[in-house]
Amino acid sequence: MDKPKIADTKPCVVDLEAGKHAWCTCGESTNQPLCDGSHAGTVFKPQIFEMAEAKTVALCACKRTDNAPFCDGTHVGLDPADA
């Protein structure tokens, strides 16, 4: 598996506290958009990112963004079967 699963074709809007977070890069987490360890045994690793302050953000769920972990609109027109 070298291509991440498309977890959803819309972003996950979440309230995050200040501090470090682990964004799921494999698309298999049951805690989307955050990592739950489902990547174990694959080539994927979570992307650690830090929020300077508490904020509501749109995190990518299609796993195709060029602005990871944040949504950049790449999900528009994607088919979940493409992953």
N, C-alpha and C positions, 0 to 999 in steps of 0.2 A: 504494500500500500504506500504509494509515493504521492498521492494526491489526496488532500483532506476531504472528508465527507462534508457536503453542504448540509449544515445543521438546520438552516432555515433560509428562506429567500427574502427576509426582511431583517433589519437590525434588531438587536436586543437593547431596549432602552432601560438602563439600570441606574439606581442611585448608589454611588460608591463613596465610601468613607475615604478620608485622606490616608495614604499609606500604600504599601505594595499589594499588588493583585496578580493573579496568574490567569492569563487569557488562554483558552483552549485553542490549539492550532490544528488538532486532528479532526475535530468535528464530531467526535464520539462521546464527549462528556454528557452526562445526564444533568449536569449543573450549568448548562449553556447560559452565557457565553464563557463562563469560567471553567477552569480545569478541575477535574475530579480524579485524575490519574488514569483515565481510560486509555491513554496513549502508551501505557506500559507494553513493552515488547514491539513497539513500532519505531519508525525513524523520527517521529514527532516528539517535541518537547514543548511545554507551555512557554508562552512569552510573558516574562515578568515585566510589569510596568508599574509606575508609581504615580499616584495622584497627589498633588501638592495640597489640595483642599477637597473637602466633600463636594461632590458635583453629580448632576444627572448627565449621563453620557449615552451615546448610541454606539454600542460595540458590535463589530462585524460578526455575523452568524454564518455567512456564506463561505468564510475563510479564504476569500479571493481579494480582499482589500489591498490596496497599495499603501495604506496608512494604518497598518495594524498597531493596536487592536481596534482602532476606531473605524466605523463604517465610512466608506467613501462613495457609496452608491453603485458599486460593482454588481451588487445582487440583482439589479434591474435586468430582467430578461433571462436570468439563469434558470435552468431546469434542475431540480434536485437530483434527477437521474444522471446528470453529467458528472457527478463525483464518483 
